[in-house]
Amino acid sequence: MIRTALRHHAPTEVAEAVALLDAHAERAAVLGGGTMLVPSLTRGERDVDHVIDLRRLGVDATTVTADGVHIGAMVTYAHLLAASPFPGPAHLLQRVAGGITGGPQIRCQGTICGSAAYANPSSEVPAVLVALDATMHLHGPGGARITPAAAFFLDAYTVDLRRGELLTGVTVAAPAARLGYCKLKLAEGSWPIATAAAILPPTDAGSGGAGYRGAVVTLGAISTRPIQLDLAPVLDDEGRLPSDADVDDWVAAQIGEPWDDELAPGDYRRMVAGVVLRRALRRAREEYQ
């Protein structure tokens, strides 16, 4: 039960929603799927006076073209799963939607954009958006602006949303590429301990498809924000990785202060980072073979 008196707003225009957010600042909360906001209000963890409901803004559609996918702020995980397969690496969004923590209840209510705005370090969504080089669409008192996902996620539960700004959608390009993904969890219903999304060029003619030239891997749930690694410094002349132990040591050295919570200590997350990275790379290479 929410014990605080709240004023519910259901604007029909983005400009109206922005004006409400700007006017009420820290005393207002945005209601999308509500999977994080409503429990926090119920437990008394958040204290606000106004709730800005996005359901009437018309940001609940997914648009797919040959070049990529645009996902509105109110598109649920279930919506993504019901859509036709997305082109290229963008289909990782659908893979993540199918295995999202929380099961059917969260899939039918939660949204990609809501998870992005909440920026839980243990969520899959921030790292996946960074891996896919997503573009975040923001609207605020000064008008519309876009920013790359890599610049949007600033810290744990902190994103580049300025006063009065609203995340209205994300766009993901769909270039030709090989994709590999790995997620480590304690149980089906738990948050991930570590994730890795590997994006490789379509082919690597110099090594018969067995190398990793041009590979970029994005690690999630390991630090307060996604970590994107270009593998070039660790590859040999043929584009191959060194020994597993050497890879793990190199990856661990790239991690600053690891994320530490009740699921796993930071030292454990650092230890498994190289493992999930190597698994994601191998799965990406298997797409070519």
Secondary structure, 3 states (H helix, E strand, C coil): CCCCCCEEECCCCHHHHHHHHHHHHHHEEEECCCCCHHHHHHCCCCCCCEEEECCCCCCCCEEEECCEEEEECCCEHHHHHHCCCCCHHHHHHHHHHHCCCCHHHHHHHCEHHHHHHHCCCCCCHHHHHHHCCCEEEEEECCEEEEEEHHHHEEECCEECCCCCCEEEEEEEECCCCEEEEEEEECCCCCCEEEEEEEEECCCCHHHCCCCCCCCEEEEECCCCCCEEEECHHHCCCCCCCCCHHHHHHHHHHHCCCCCCCCCCCHHHHHHHHHHHHHHHHHHHHHHHC
